[in-house]
Amino acid sequence: MALFSLYESFFIRINFANKNSDIARYAKRKVITSCHINLSKLNKVSKRAGYPKMQDKKDVLEWFKKEGDESS
């Protein structure tokens, strides 16, 4: 239940902060394919993202690049 709730609140934040629906959809797909059902990983990405203003796909990929740096 916690996983579903976190996905939902994170996706609402992405929608609220981004008017470009294509980038918002890309971000959501990237989050789902990267985090799957891992609550810990989703928490890390969500906290790092804050209220993301994304201009392009590079901004989305920055969240996951930083995650890789932290886990090393």
Backbone bond lengths (Angstrom), bond angles and torsions (degrees), N, CA, C in turn:
res aa  C-N    CA-C-N  psi(-1)  N-CA   C-N-CA  omega(-1)  CA-C   N-CA-C  phi
1 M - - - 1.444 - - 1.532 110.03 -
2 A 1.321 116.09 -39.07 1.464 120.35 179.93 1.530 111.15 -63.45
3 L 1.318 116.36 -38.73 1.461 121.31 179.35 1.527 110.53 -62.81
4 F 1.320 116.84 -48.04 1.458 121.61 178.98 1.524 110.78 -60.26
5 S 1.307 116.99 -43.82 1.461 122.15 -179.55 1.525 111.64 -62.58
6 L 1.323 116.38 -42.34 1.467 120.25 179.79 1.523 111.13 -67.46
7 Y 1.330 117.53 -42.63 1.468 120.10 175.77 1.530 110.29 -57.95
8 E 1.311 116.02 -46.74 1.460 120.27 -177.76 1.525 111.85 -61.68
9 S 1.316 117.90 -47.87 1.464 120.04 -179.02 1.531 111.67 -67.02
10 F 1.321 117.46 -36.35 1.460 121.28 178.49 1.530 110.32 -66.23
11 F 1.312 117.05 -42.80 1.461 120.79 179.53 1.525 111.53 -66.82
12 I 1.307 117.34 -35.46 1.467 120.28 175.73 1.520 110.08 -64.14
13 R 1.331 117.13 -41.91 1.474 120.53 176.98 1.523 111.07 -61.95
14 I 1.315 116.67 -41.99 1.468 120.22 179.16 1.526 109.75 -62.27
15 N 1.324 117.87 -45.65 1.468 121.14 179.14 1.520 111.91 -62.52
16 F 1.303 116.69 -42.15 1.464 122.14 -177.33 1.528 111.38 -65.65
17 A 1.314 116.52 -40.70 1.460 121.07 -173.99 1.520 113.64 -83.90
18 N 1.318 117.89 -14.52 1.465 120.51 -173.49 1.510 111.37 -128.36
19 K 1.301 114.87 121.64 1.465 120.00 179.53 1.523 111.71 -86.00
20 N 1.332 117.75 -18.44 1.456 121.96 178.59 1.530 108.34 -80.84
21 S 1.321 116.75 104.08 1.464 120.24 -174.49 1.529 112.56 -67.09
22 D 1.327 118.34 -29.45 1.464 120.40 178.32 1.526 111.35 -65.17
23 I 1.322 116.62 -43.70 1.469 121.02 179.13 1.527 109.83 -68.89
24 A 1.319 117.87 -40.17 1.471 121.08 178.03 1.524 110.51 -61.62
25 R 1.318 117.26 -43.60 1.477 120.76 177.69 1.521 111.24 -63.14
26 Y 1.330 116.32 -42.05 1.463 120.65 178.31 1.531 110.03 -61.34
27 A 1.327 116.65 -43.92 1.464 120.78 179.88 1.526 111.32 -61.23
28 K 1.309 116.98 -43.37 1.463 120.72 179.72 1.524 111.16 -63.52
29 R 1.335 116.61 -44.53 1.471 119.51 178.21 1.517 111.08 -61.96
30 K 1.315 116.58 -40.72 1.463 120.91 -179.98 1.532 110.53 -64.51
31 V 1.317 116.97 -41.28 1.464 120.82 178.13 1.528 109.96 -62.39
32 I 1.311 117.22 -46.46 1.471 120.58 -178.51 1.522 110.89 -64.02
33 T 1.332 117.89 -45.65 1.466 119.90 -177.79 1.516 112.69 -71.42
34 S 1.312 117.54 -24.47 1.470 120.37 -179.43 1.526 112.72 -88.36
35 C 1.315 116.65 -37.92 1.467 120.17 -173.80 1.531 113.64 -96.97
36 H 1.314 117.47 -25.56 1.469 123.22 -178.18 1.519 110.15 49.19
37 I 1.323 118.20 -120.29 1.462 121.47 -179.35 1.525 111.33 -110.46
38 N 1.310 116.52 27.01 1.451 122.25 -179.35 1.527 109.19 -93.46
39 L 1.328 116.64 102.27 1.458 122.51 -177.22 1.525 111.49 -62.78
40 S 1.306 117.24 -40.16 1.459 121.36 -179.71 1.529 111.52 -61.79
41 K 1.312 116.00 -46.53 1.467 120.52 -179.98 1.530 110.71 -65.48
42 L 1.323 117.12 -41.08 1.457 120.88 177.95 1.524 111.09 -62.97
43 N 1.320 117.59 -39.13 1.469 121.07 176.33 1.522 111.53 -60.56
44 K 1.327 116.99 -44.21 1.465 120.83 179.68 1.519 111.94 -61.66
45 V 1.320 116.27 -46.65 1.467 120.40 -179.35 1.526 110.06 -65.07
46 S 1.309 116.75 -42.93 1.460 121.24 -178.25 1.532 111.43 -63.38
47 K 1.304 117.01 -44.55 1.474 120.39 -179.83 1.516 111.53 -66.28
48 R 1.304 117.32 -39.71 1.459 121.59 -179.22 1.521 111.16 -68.03
49 A 1.322 116.15 -33.76 1.461 120.37 -175.37 1.522 112.14 -72.54
50 G 1.328 118.38 -31.18 1.453 119.90 -177.52 1.518 110.00 58.63
51 Y 1.307 116.73 -130.26 1.463 121.75 172.77 1.512 106.92 -105.82
52 P 1.320 115.97 89.98 1.457 119.92 -170.60 1.522 113.74 -72.88
53 K 1.306 115.65 124.48 1.470 121.47 168.95 1.509 105.24 -102.78
54 M 1.306 116.24 109.38 1.455 120.44 -175.16 1.517 109.93 -109.90
55 Q 1.309 115.42 128.58 1.459 120.83 178.06 1.525 111.19 -93.90
56 D 1.337 116.00 -32.09 1.457 120.01 -177.92 1.526 110.05 -155.13
57 K 1.325 115.76 -178.02 1.465 120.53 -177.26 1.516 112.58 -65.79
58 K 1.323 117.59 -26.27 1.469 120.61 178.23 1.521 111.15 -61.19
59 D 1.332 117.10 -39.44 1.464 120.80 178.69 1.525 111.06 -62.62
60 V 1.323 117.01 -39.10 1.469 121.33 178.20 1.524 109.79 -64.74
61 L 1.309 116.38 -44.99 1.463 120.74 -177.70 1.527 112.41 -65.64
62 E 1.329 117.93 -23.79 1.469 121.46 177.90 1.526 112.01 -61.14
63 W 1.346 117.62 -36.43 1.471 119.83 178.31 1.514 110.85 -56.89
64 F 1.320 115.86 -43.43 1.460 121.02 -173.65 1.518 111.86 -81.88
65 K 1.299 117.66 -27.99 1.458 120.79 175.19 1.522 109.36 -65.59
66 K 1.321 117.07 -43.36 1.467 121.66 178.80 1.516 110.48 -62.84
67 E 1.325 116.96 -38.42 1.459 120.57 179.76 1.517 110.29 -61.73
68 G 1.295 117.30 -41.92 1.463 121.37 178.45 1.505 111.79 -62.36
69 D 1.334 117.21 -37.47 1.456 121.63 178.28 1.523 111.17 -66.60
70 E 1.325 117.13 -38.70 1.464 120.86 -178.36 1.512 113.03 -69.43
71 S 1.322 117.38 -36.51 1.459 120.55 -175.44 1.529 112.25 -79.78
72 S 1.331 117.78 -12.77 1.459 120.60 -179.27 1.504 112.10 -76.15
